[in-house]
Amino acid sequence: MRGGFLSAGKQVSAKVLGCETGSATNIKVGSSGTVNAYTVYPNVNLRIGFNAYLVPHQMYHTVFYLDGDEIIAGNMRFKSNNTDKYA
């Protein structure tokens, strides 16, 4: 998916999320959901439950999921940059 908005309850799987030019891409899954992609470009906004994370750099073979208030991607842990329960 290159730009736009995609929402799913449980899982989003894609070969590519975002694009080299940095077009805004928004992906949303439920709090027990996962997002996995072969390539994730910068400026992809992931929302898992009420937790959000803006991807700052290109990532490969990545699965994102929620652990408490942190979004996990491989061996990396990211604090949510938004816990707005009404988002």
N, CA, C and O atoms as a GROMACS GRO file, in nm:
protein
  348
    1MET      N    1   0.085  -0.117   0.000
    1MET     CA    2   0.000   0.000   0.000
    1MET      C    3   0.089   0.123   0.000
    1MET      O    4   0.179   0.136   0.084
    2ARG      N    5   0.065   0.212  -0.092
    2ARG     CA    6   0.148   0.332  -0.105
    2ARG      C    7   0.061   0.457  -0.091
    2ARG      O    8   0.006   0.508  -0.189
    3GLY      N    9   0.051   0.506   0.031
    3GLY     CA   10  -0.030   0.624   0.059
    3GLY      C   11  -0.174   0.586   0.086
    3GLY      O   12  -0.225   0.489   0.030
    4GLY      N   13  -0.240   0.662   0.174
    4GLY     CA   14  -0.380   0.639   0.204
    4GLY      C   15  -0.400   0.578   0.341
    4GLY      O   16  -0.313   0.587   0.428
    5PHE      N   17  -0.517   0.515   0.361
    5PHE     CA   18  -0.558   0.463   0.491
    5PHE      C   19  -0.609   0.321   0.474
    5PHE      O   20  -0.688   0.292   0.385
    6LEU      N   21  -0.562   0.232   0.562
    6LEU     CA   22  -0.607   0.093   0.563
    6LEU      C   23  -0.635   0.053   0.706
    6LEU      O   24  -0.552   0.073   0.794
    7SER      N   25  -0.752  -0.003   0.729
    7SER     CA   26  -0.791  -0.045   0.863
    7SER      C   27  -0.838  -0.189   0.860
    7SER      O   28  -0.912  -0.230   0.769
    8ALA      N   29  -0.796  -0.267   0.959
    8ALA     CA   30  -0.838  -0.407   0.971
    8ALA      C   31  -0.849  -0.439   1.120
    8ALA      O   32  -0.779  -0.380   1.202
    9GLY      N   33  -0.934  -0.532   1.154
    9GLY     CA   34  -0.951  -0.568   1.294
    9GLY      C   35  -0.833  -0.644   1.351
    9GLY      O   36  -0.790  -0.618   1.463
   10LYS      N   37  -0.781  -0.740   1.274
   10LYS     CA   38  -0.682  -0.832   1.329
   10LYS      C   39  -0.545  -0.824   1.263
   10LYS      O   40  -0.444  -0.828   1.333
   11GLN      N   41  -0.538  -0.814   1.130
   11GLN     CA   42  -0.408  -0.822   1.065
   11GLN      C   43  -0.404  -0.746   0.933
   11GLN      O   44  -0.499  -0.749   0.854
   12VAL      N   45  -0.291  -0.678   0.911
   12VAL     CA   46  -0.261  -0.620   0.781
   12VAL      C   47  -0.129  -0.682   0.736
   12VAL      O   48  -0.030  -0.676   0.808
   13SER      N   49  -0.129  -0.742   0.619
   13SER     CA   50  -0.008  -0.799   0.559
   13SER      C   51   0.011  -0.738   0.422
   13SER      O   52  -0.083  -0.731   0.342
   14ALA      N   53   0.133  -0.692   0.395
   14ALA     CA   54   0.160  -0.628   0.267
   14ALA      C   55   0.305  -0.650   0.227
   14ALA      O   56   0.392  -0.667   0.312
   15LYS      N   57   0.328  -0.648   0.100
   15LYS     CA   58   0.466  -0.652   0.052
   15LYS      C   59   0.535  -0.520   0.082
   15LYS      O   60   0.649  -0.518   0.126
   16VAL      N   61   0.464  -0.407   0.057
   16VAL     CA   62   0.520  -0.274   0.078
   16VAL      C   63   0.418  -0.186   0.148
   16VAL      O   64   0.301  -0.184   0.111
   17LEU      N   65   0.463  -0.114   0.251
   17LEU     CA   66   0.382  -0.011   0.315
   17LEU      C   67   0.454   0.122   0.300
   17LEU      O   68   0.571   0.134   0.337
   18GLY      N   69   0.385   0.221   0.245
   18GLY     CA   70   0.446   0.351   0.219
   18GLY      C   71   0.517   0.351   0.085
   18GLY      O   72   0.500   0.261   0.004
   19CYS      N   73   0.599   0.456   0.063
   19CYS     CA   74   0.673   0.467  -0.061
   19CYS      C   75   0.798   0.552  -0.040
   19CYS      O   76   0.812   0.621   0.061
   20GLU      N   77   0.888   0.546  -0.136
   20GLU     CA   78   1.015   0.617  -0.125
   20GLU      C   79   0.999   0.767  -0.111
   20GLU      O   80   1.083   0.833  -0.048
   21THR      N   81   0.893   0.823  -0.168
   21THR     CA   82   0.872   0.968  -0.161
   21THR      C   83   0.812   1.014  -0.029
   21THR      O   84   0.800   1.134  -0.005
   22GLY      N   85   0.775   0.920   0.058
   22GLY     CA   86   0.725   0.955   0.191
   22GLY      C   87   0.579   0.993   0.198
   22GLY      O   88   0.538   1.058   0.294
   23SER      N   89   0.499   0.953   0.101
   23SER     CA   90   0.355   0.982   0.107
   23SER      C   91   0.297   0.926   0.236
   23SER      O   92   0.331   0.815   0.277
   24ALA      N   93   0.211   1.003   0.299
   24ALA     CA   94   0.152   0.960   0.425
   24ALA      C   95   0.071   0.832   0.405
   24ALA      O   96  -0.016   0.825   0.318
   25THR      N   97   0.101   0.733   0.487
   25THR     CA   98   0.031   0.605   0.483
   25THR      C   99  -0.011   0.574   0.626
   25THR      O  100   0.071   0.575   0.717
   26ASN      N  101  -0.139   0.545   0.645
   26ASN     CA  102  -0.193   0.518   0.778
   26ASN      C  103  -0.249   0.377   0.782
   26ASN      O  104  -0.334   0.339   0.702
   27ILE      N  105  -0.200   0.299   0.878
   27ILE     CA  106  -0.241   0.161   0.896
   27ILE      C  107  -0.298   0.146   1.036
   27ILE      O  108  -0.235   0.191   1.133
   28LYS      N  109  -0.414   0.085   1.049
   28LYS     CA  110  -0.477   0.069   1.179
   28LYS      C  111  -0.527  -0.074   1.197
   28LYS      O  112  -0.594  -0.129   1.109
   29VAL      N  113  -0.493  -0.135   1.312
   29VAL     CA  114  -0.545  -0.266   1.350
   29VAL      C  115  -0.589  -0.258   1.496
   29VAL      O  116  -0.555  -0.164   1.568
   30GLY      N  117  -0.665  -0.356   1.540
   30GLY     CA  118  -0.709  -0.362   1.679
   30GLY      C  119  -0.593  -0.388   1.774
   30GLY      O  120  -0.482  -0.416   1.730
   31SER      N  121  -0.618  -0.377   1.904
   31SER     CA  122  -0.511  -0.388   2.004
   31SER      C  123  -0.445  -0.525   2.006
   31SER      O  124  -0.331  -0.536   2.053
   32SER      N  125  -0.511  -0.629   1.959
   32SER     CA  126  -0.447  -0.761   1.952
   32SER      C  127  -0.403  -0.794   1.809
   32SER      O  128  -0.368  -0.908   1.779
   33GLY      N  129  -0.406  -0.693   1.722
   33GLY     CA  130  -0.371  -0.714   1.582
   33GLY      C  131  -0.223  -0.704   1.554
   33GLY      O  132  -0.144  -0.666   1.640
   34THR      N  133  -0.186  -0.740   1.431
   34THR     CA  134  -0.048  -0.732   1.385
   34THR      C  135  -0.044  -0.665   1.248
   34THR      O  136  -0.140  -0.668   1.172
   35VAL      N  137   0.072  -0.605   1.220
   35VAL     CA  138   0.099  -0.548   1.088
   35VAL      C  139   0.230  -0.608   1.044
   35VAL      O  140   0.331  -0.597   1.114
   36ASN      N  141   0.230  -0.673   0.927
   36ASN     CA  142   0.357  -0.726   0.879
   36ASN      C  143   0.377  -0.689   0.733
   36ASN      O  144   0.283  -0.683   0.654
   37ALA      N  145   0.504  -0.663   0.702
   37ALA     CA  146   0.537  -0.618   0.566
   37ALA      C  147   0.681  -0.654   0.534
   37ALA      O  148   0.766  -0.662   0.621
   38TYR      N  149   0.704  -0.675   0.407
   38TYR     CA  150   0.839  -0.701   0.358
   38TYR      C  151   0.922  -0.573   0.363
   38TYR      O  152   1.037  -0.575   0.406
   39THR      N  153   0.863  -0.460   0.319
   39THR     CA  154   0.930  -0.330   0.324
   39THR      C  155   0.836  -0.227   0.384
   39THR      O  156   0.720  -0.218   0.344
   40VAL      N  157   0.886  -0.149   0.480
   40VAL     CA  158   0.810  -0.039   0.538
   40VAL      C  159   0.895   0.087   0.521
   40VAL      O  160   1.008   0.095   0.570
   41TYR      N  161   0.838   0.186   0.452
   41TYR     CA  162   0.910   0.312   0.428
   41TYR      C  163   0.881   0.412   0.540
   41TYR      O  164   0.783   0.396   0.613
   42PRO      N  165   0.966   0.514   0.555
   42PRO     CA  166   0.940   0.619   0.654
   42PRO      C  167   0.807   0.689   0.627
   42PRO      O  168   0.758   0.689   0.514
   43ASN      N  169   0.752   0.748   0.730
   43ASN     CA  170   0.628   0.824   0.726
   43ASN      C  171   0.504   0.735   0.721
   43ASN      O  172   0.396   0.781   0.686
   44VAL      N  173   0.520   0.608   0.757
   44VAL     CA  174   0.405   0.520   0.773
   44VAL      C  175   0.361   0.534   0.919
   44VAL      O  176   0.440   0.512   1.011
   45ASN      N  177   0.234   0.569   0.938
   45ASN     CA  178   0.179   0.582   1.072
   45ASN      C  179   0.105   0.454   1.107
   45ASN      O  180   0.004   0.421   1.044
   46LEU      N  181   0.154   0.382   1.206
   46LEU     CA  182   0.091   0.259   1.252
   46LEU      C  183   0.010   0.287   1.376
   46LEU      O  184   0.058   0.353   1.468
   47ARG      N  185  -0.112   0.239   1.380
   47ARG     CA  186  -0.194   0.248   1.501
   47ARG      C  187  -0.239   0.107   1.535
   47ARG      O  188  -0.309   0.041   1.458
   48ILE      N  189  -0.196   0.062   1.652
   48ILE     CA  190  -0.237  -0.069   1.703
   48ILE      C  191  -0.316  -0.042   1.830
   48ILE      O  192  -0.261   0.002   1.930
   49GLY      N  193  -0.445  -0.069   1.824
   49GLY     CA  194  -0.533  -0.028   1.933
   49GLY      C  195  -0.531   0.123   1.943
   49GLY      O  196  -0.555   0.192   1.844
   50PHE      N  197  -0.504   0.175   2.062
   50PHE     CA  198  -0.496   0.320   2.083
   50PHE      C  199  -0.353   0.371   2.078
   50PHE      O  200  -0.328   0.488   2.108
   51ASN      N  201  -0.259   0.288   2.040
   51ASN     CA  202  -0.117   0.324   2.038
   51ASN      C  203  -0.071   0.349   1.895
   51ASN      O  204  -0.101   0.271   1.805
   52ALA      N  205   0.002   0.459   1.877
   52ALA     CA  206   0.046   0.497   1.743
   52ALA      C  207   0.198   0.509   1.738
   52ALA      O  208   0.263   0.540   1.838
   53TYR      N  209   0.252   0.486   1.620
   53TYR     CA  210   0.396   0.497   1.598
   53TYR      C  211   0.419   0.542   1.454
   53TYR      O  212   0.366   0.482   1.361
   54LEU      N  213   0.499   0.646   1.436
   54LEU     CA  214   0.536   0.694   1.304
   54LEU      C  215   0.673   0.636   1.269
   54LEU      O  216   0.772   0.666   1.336
   55VAL      N  217   0.679   0.554   1.166
   55VAL     CA  218   0.803   0.487   1.128
   55VAL      C  219   0.904   0.592   1.077
   55VAL      O  220   0.875   0.662   0.981
   56PRO      N  221   1.023   0.601   1.142
   56PRO     CA  222   1.119   0.706   1.105
   56PRO      C  223   1.218   0.666   0.997
   56PRO      O  224   1.281   0.753   0.936
   57HIS      N  225   1.234   0.537   0.972
   57HIS     CA  226   1.333   0.490   0.876
   57HIS      C  227   1.283   0.363   0.808
   57HIS      O  228   1.191   0.298   0.856
   58GLN      N  229   1.344   0.328   0.698
   58GLN     CA  230   1.303   0.211   0.621
   58GLN      C  231   1.332   0.084   0.701
   58GLN      O  232   1.436   0.072   0.764
   59MET      N  233   1.237  -0.008   0.698
   59MET     CA  234   1.250  -0.135   0.770
   59MET      C  235   1.215  -0.249   0.676
   59MET      O  236   1.138  -0.231   0.582
   60TYR      N  237   1.272  -0.366   0.702
   60TYR     CA  238   1.249  -0.483   0.617
   60TYR      C  239   1.204  -0.603   0.700
   60TYR      O  240   1.242  -0.617   0.817
   61HIS      N  241   1.123  -0.689   0.639
   61HIS     CA  242   1.077  -0.813   0.702
   61HIS      C  243   1.032  -0.786   0.845
   61HIS      O  244   1.087  -0.842   0.940
   62THR      N  245   0.932  -0.700   0.861
   62THR     CA  246   0.896  -0.652   0.993
   62THR      C  247   0.754  -0.691   1.030
   62THR      O  248   0.662  -0.682   0.949
   63VAL      N  249   0.738  -0.735   1.155
   63VAL     CA  250   0.606  -0.761   1.213
   63VAL      C  251   0.592  -0.667   1.332
   63VAL      O  252   0.676  -0.668   1.422
   64PHE      N  253   0.487  -0.588   1.333
   64PHE     CA  254   0.458  -0.496   1.442
   64PHE      C  255   0.342  -0.552   1.524
   64PHE      O  256   0.244  -0.600   1.467
   65TYR      N  257   0.354  -0.546   1.656
   65TYR     CA  258   0.244  -0.585   1.744
   65TYR      C  259   0.257  -0.509   1.875
   65TYR      O  260   0.360  -0.446   1.900
   66LEU      N  261   0.155  -0.514   1.956
   66LEU     CA  262   0.149  -0.437   2.078
   66LEU      C  263   0.185  -0.524   2.198
   66LEU      O  264   0.139  -0.637   2.210
   67ASP      N  265   0.268  -0.468   2.288
   67ASP     CA  266   0.302  -0.533   2.415
   67ASP      C  267   0.288  -0.426   2.522
   67ASP      O  268   0.378  -0.343   2.540
   68GLY      N  269   0.176  -0.426   2.594
   68GLY     CA  270   0.148  -0.320   2.690
   68GLY      C  271   0.126  -0.190   2.616
   68GLY      O  272   0.035  -0.180   2.533
   69ASP      N  273   0.208  -0.089   2.646
   69ASP     CA  274   0.196   0.039   2.575
   69ASP      C  275   0.311   0.060   2.477
   69ASP      O  276   0.337   0.172   2.436
   70GLU      N  277   0.379  -0.047   2.440
   70GLU     CA  278   0.488  -0.040   2.344
   70GLU      C  279   0.455  -0.117   2.218
   70GLU      O  280   0.393  -0.223   2.223
   71ILE      N  281   0.496  -0.063   2.106
   71ILE     CA  282   0.482  -0.134   1.979
   71ILE      C  283   0.614  -0.205   1.953
   71ILE      O  284   0.721  -0.143   1.955
   72ILE      N  285   0.605  -0.334   1.927
   72ILE     CA  286   0.723  -0.418   1.906
   72ILE      C  287   0.741  -0.442   1.757
   72ILE      O  288   0.645  -0.467   1.685
   73ALA      N  289   0.866  -0.433   1.711
   73ALA     CA  290   0.903  -0.464   1.572
   73ALA      C  291   1.035  -0.540   1.578
   73ALA      O  292   1.141  -0.480   1.595
   74GLY      N  293   1.027  -0.671   1.564
   74GLY     CA  294   1.148  -0.753   1.575
   74GLY      C  295   1.205  -0.741   1.715
   74GLY      O  296   1.135  -0.768   1.812
   75ASN      N  297   1.331  -0.701   1.727
   75ASN     CA  298   1.392  -0.686   1.859
   75ASN      C  299   1.388  -0.541   1.908
   75ASN      O  300   1.456  -0.507   2.005
   76MET      N  301   1.310  -0.456   1.841
   76MET     CA  302   1.299  -0.315   1.879
   76MET      C  303   1.166  -0.289   1.949
   76MET      O  304   1.064  -0.348   1.915
   77ARG      N  305   1.168  -0.199   2.047
   77ARG     CA  306   1.049  -0.160   2.122
   77ARG      C  307   1.032  -0.009   2.107
   77ARG      O  308   1.127   0.067   2.126
   78PHE      N  309   0.912   0.034   2.073
   78PHE     CA  310   0.883   0.175   2.052
   78PHE      C  311   0.772   0.219   2.144
   78PHE      O  312   0.666   0.157   2.150
   79LYS      N  313   0.796   0.326   2.217
   79LYS     CA  314   0.690   0.387   2.298
   79LYS      C  315   0.590   0.452   2.203
   79LYS      O  316   0.629   0.515   2.105
   80SER      N  317   0.465   0.437   2.234
   80SER     CA  318   0.360   0.499   2.154
   80SER      C  319   0.375   0.650   2.159
   80SER      O  320   0.409   0.706   2.262
   81ASN      N  321   0.349   0.716   2.046
   81ASN     CA  322   0.351   0.861   2.046
   81ASN      C  323   0.211   0.919   2.057
   81ASN      O  324   0.192   1.039   2.042
   82ASN      N  325   0.111   0.832   2.083
   82ASN     CA  326  -0.026   0.880   2.099
   82ASN      C  327  -0.107   0.771   2.168
   82ASN      O  328  -0.121   0.661   2.115
   83THR      N  329  -0.159   0.801   2.283
   83THR     CA  330  -0.246   0.706   2.352
   83THR      C  331  -0.386   0.763   2.370
   83THR      O  332  -0.456   0.731   2.466
   84ASP      N  333  -0.427   0.847   2.276
   84ASP     CA  334  -0.559   0.908   2.279
   84ASP      C  335  -0.665   0.799   2.261
   84ASP      O  336  -0.677   0.741   2.153
   85LYS      N  337  -0.742   0.771   2.365
   85LYS     CA  338  -0.839   0.663   2.361
   85LYS      C  339  -0.957   0.691   2.270
   85LYS      O  340  -1.039   0.602   2.244
   86TYR      N  341  -0.966   0.815   2.219
   86TYR     CA  342  -1.078   0.850   2.132
   86TYR      C  343  -1.035   0.867   1.987
   86TYR      O  344  -1.112   0.914   1.904
   87ALA      N  345  -0.912   0.830   1.957
   87ALA     CA  346  -0.859   0.848   1.820
   87ALA      C  347  -0.919   0.746   1.727
   87ALA      O  348  -0.887   0.745   1.608
   0.00000   0.00000   0.00000
